[in-house]
Amino acid sequence: MLFLWAINYSNSMGFAFTFLLAAVALNSMWQAHDNLLGLIIHPGHADPAFAGQDAHFTFRLENPDPRPRYGVALQWRDRPPHYVNLPAQGAAVVTLAIPAERRGWLRPGRLRVLTRYPLGLLQAWSWVEFAPGCLIYPQPHGRRPLPAALPNSTGSGLGEQGLGSEDYAGFRPYAPGDSPRRIAWKTAGRTDQLLVKCFTDQARPELWLDWRLLGIDNLESRLSQLCQWVLKAESDGCQYGLRLPGLQIPPGHGAVQRRRCLEALALF
């Protein structure tokens, strides 16, 4: 319209302003394209989450050029894009929250890389997709209390790996295979014999979280109840094991045991 107005009135200032706007638009197009050219994006990492929550994928954007890049964004589907500025020959981290709707492996799929730099008149974009995913645990849900724990039948009375190893019970002669951490080195310096510290093994009850204890027909409801049992048993400090059709995880306690049980439920 400015161009037609300048022609109609033969206005030189109108022509100059029209050509200036056209030059700005063309320059913005080039700069937007160049702002993404050669950008390096490293695959994202996400910690496991529970179904119904958001999995937070972290991506690393790397700028190999000696000039900074501004207003670069990652976008998942129709969610708002997350913008960052990249320093010259530097990097930035973008975290995307992706909803975990069901258990199993969650992969973000195609992500849009975009920029509206420098003036927001035009948008340049591209697509990236990575194979690594995030493991989603079942949603912990259920009203049933923990099943009754059974006495541990594997206790050995005295030993170095017992569950009650906090209680000191004296010394015994060293035997090949004993852990060096159990050797009483101060006592060994005063005698010619190596002695090993003994601790009482107070057997703690073992709790079995068994698939067969649940008479629920729905598969996901069973897994949700078992997931809640795993979290409850871990928080209560119980020695617990997990039994699923075709899989049995021996009783244990701690972060490793919790992760093993939750992974088995997620992938069942």
C-alpha positions in Angstrom: 0.0 0.0 0.0 2.9 2.4 0.7 4.3 1.5 -2.7 1.0 2.3 -4.5 0.6 5.5 -2.5 4.2 6.6 -3.5 3.4 5.8 -7.2 0.1 7.7 -7.1 1.6 10.8 -5.6 5.2 10.4 -7.0 6.5 10.8 -3.5 10.2 10.1 -3.2 10.1 9.8 0.6 7.3 7.2 0.2 9.5 5.2 -2.2 12.5 5.4 0.2 10.4 4.3 3.2 8.9 1.4 1.2 12.3 0.1 0.0 13.7 0.5 3.6 10.9 -1.7 5.0 11.5 -4.3 2.2 15.2 -4.3 3.0 14.5 -4.8 6.7 12.2 -7.8 5.9 14.7 -9.4 3.6 17.5 -8.9 6.2 15.3 -10.4 8.9 14.7 -13.5 6.8 18.4 -14.0 6.3 19.3 -13.4 9.9 16.5 -15.8 11.2 17.8 -18.5 8.9 21.4 -17.9 9.9 20.5 -18.0 13.6 19.7 -21.7 13.4 22.3 -22.7 10.8 24.9 -25.1 12.2 23.3 -25.3 15.6 24.1 -28.5 17.5 21.5 -30.2 19.7 22.5 -33.0 22.0 19.9 -35.7 23.0 17.9 -35.1 26.1 18.1 -36.9 29.4 15.2 -37.4 31.8 14.9 -39.1 35.2 12.1 -41.7 35.6 8.7 -40.3 36.5 5.3 -41.7 37.4 2.3 -41.9 35.1 0.2 -38.8 35.3 3.3 -36.6 36.0 5.5 -34.6 33.7 8.8 -36.0 32.5 11.5 -33.3 32.3 13.8 -33.8 29.3 17.0 -31.8 29.3 18.6 -30.9 26.0 21.9 -29.2 25.4 22.1 -26.6 22.6 25.7 -25.9 21.4 26.8 -22.9 19.4 30.0 -23.5 17.5 30.2 -20.0 15.9 32.2 -17.1 17.3 29.1 -14.9 17.5 26.2 -15.3 19.9 22.8 -16.5 19.0 19.7 -15.0 20.5 16.1 -16.2 20.9 16.6 -19.9 20.0 13.7 -22.1 21.2 12.7 -25.8 21.5 9.0 -26.6 21.3 7.1 -29.9 22.0 3.9 -30.1 20.0 1.6 -27.2 20.8 3.2 -26.2 24.2 4.8 -22.8 24.5 8.4 -22.7 23.2 11.3 -22.4 25.6 13.7 -19.7 24.5 17.4 -19.4 25.4 20.3 -17.2 24.3 23.5 -19.0 23.3 26.9 -17.3 23.9 29.6 -17.3 21.3 31.1 -20.8 21.2 29.1 -21.7 24.2 26.1 -23.8 25.1 22.8 -23.6 27.0 20.4 -26.1 28.5 16.7 -26.3 27.7 14.3 -28.4 29.8 11.0 -29.5 28.4 8.2 -30.8 30.5 6.4 -33.6 28.6 3.3 -35.3 30.1 3.6 -39.0 30.9 0.2 -40.4 30.2 1.0 -44.1 30.6 3.7 -46.4 32.0 6.6 -47.7 29.9 9.0 -45.9 27.7 8.3 -42.3 26.9 10.0 -40.7 23.9 9.4 -37.0 23.1 9.3 -37.6 19.3 9.7 -34.7 17.0 10.7 -31.4 18.5 10.6 -28.0 16.7 13.7 -25.8 16.8 12.7 -22.2 16.0 13.7 -18.6 16.2 12.0 -15.3 15.5 15.3 -13.3 15.7 15.9 -10.5 15.2 12.6 -8.6 14.9 9.9 -11.2 15.3 8.6 -10.6 11.8 9.5 -14.0 10.4 10.1 -17.4 11.9 12.7 -20.0 10.9 12.3 -23.6 12.1 13.5 -27.1 11.8 12.7 -30.5 13.3 14.8 -32.9 15.4 14.0 -36.3 16.8 16.0 -38.4 19.3 15.7 -42.1 20.1 16.5 -42.0 23.9 13.5 -42.0 26.1 12.4 -41.8 29.7 11.0 -44.8 31.8 7.6 -44.1 33.3 6.5 -46.0 36.4 2.9 -46.9 37.0 0.8 -44.4 38.9 0.9 -45.3 42.6 -2.7 -45.8 43.5 -4.6 -48.1 45.8 -6.2 -48.4 49.2 -5.0 -51.8 50.3 -2.6 -52.0 53.3 0.8 -53.7 53.0 0.6 -57.5 53.3 1.9 -59.2 56.4 5.7 -59.7 56.6 7.2 -63.1 57.2 10.2 -63.9 59.4 13.5 -64.0 57.5 14.7 -67.6 57.2 18.0 -66.8 55.7 19.7 -65.3 58.8 23.0 -66.9 59.8 23.3 -65.9 63.5 26.7 -64.3 63.2 28.1 -62.8 60.0 29.5 -59.8 58.3 26.6 -59.2 55.9 23.7 -59.6 58.2 20.9 -57.1 58.4 21.6 -56.4 62.0 25.3 -55.6 61.4 25.0 -52.6 63.7 25.3 -54.8 66.8 28.9 -55.7 67.7 29.4 -59.3 68.9 33.2 -59.7 69.4 36.1 -61.2 67.3 36.8 -64.4 65.4 40.0 -65.6 63.6 40.5 -64.3 60.1 39.4 -66.7 57.3 40.3 -66.3 53.5 37.6 -64.3 51.8 36.7 -62.0 54.7 36.3 -58.4 53.8 39.4 -56.2 54.7 37.0 -53.7 56.2 36.1 -56.2 58.9 39.6 -56.8 60.0 40.5 -55.3 63.4 43.7 -53.7 62.3 44.4 -52.0 65.7 44.2 -55.4 67.4 46.3 -57.0 64.7 49.1 -54.6 65.4 49.4 -55.8 69.0 49.1 -59.6 68.2 50.4 -62.0 65.6 46.9 -63.1 64.6 44.4 -61.4 62.3 41.0 -61.0 63.9 37.7 -60.1 62.3 34.9 -58.2 63.9 31.7 -60.1 64.2 28.2 -58.6 64.3 24.9 -60.1 65.3 22.5 -60.8 62.5 19.1 -59.9 63.8 16.8 -61.3 61.2 14.3 -58.7 60.0 10.9 -59.7 58.6 10.7 -60.1 54.8 7.8 -58.6 53.0 6.7 -60.1 49.7 4.7 -57.9 47.3 3.0 -60.7 45.4 0.9 -60.3 42.2 -1.3 -63.2 43.4 -2.4 -61.3 46.6 -4.4 -59.0 44.4 -7.7 -60.2 43.1 -8.1 -57.2 40.7 -9.0 -58.0 37.2 -7.6 -54.8 35.7 -3.9 -55.0 34.8 -3.1 -51.4 35.4 -4.9 -51.3 38.7 -2.9 -54.2 39.9 0.4 -52.6 38.9 -0.7 -49.3 40.5 -1.4 -51.0 43.8 2.0 -52.9 43.6 3.7 -49.6 42.9 2.1 -48.0 45.9 3.2 -51.0 48.0 6.8 -50.6 46.8 6.9 -46.9 47.8 5.2 -47.6 51.2 7.6 -50.6 52.0 10.6 -48.5 51.1 9.5 -45.5 53.2 8.8 -47.9 56.2 12.3 -49.4 56.0 11.0 -52.9 55.2 12.9 -55.7 53.5 10.6 -56.4 50.6 10.6 -58.4 47.4 8.4 -58.4 44.4 6.7 -61.4 42.7 5.2 -61.0 39.2 4.3 -63.7 36.7 7.6 -65.0 35.3 9.7 -62.6 37.5 10.8 -62.6 41.1 13.0 -59.9 42.7 14.6 -61.1 46.0 14.0 -59.1 49.1 16.1 -56.0 49.7 16.0 -52.4 50.7 17.3 -49.1 49.4 17.4 -47.0 46.3 18.6 -49.9 44.1 15.9 -52.2 45.3 13.2 -49.5 44.8 14.5 -48.8 41.3 14.5 -52.5 40.3 11.0 -53.1 41.5 9.6 -50.0 39.8 11.4 -50.8 36.6 9.9 -54.3 36.6 6.4 -52.8 37.1 6.9 -50.2 34.4 8.0 -52.8 31.8 5.7 -55.6 32.8 
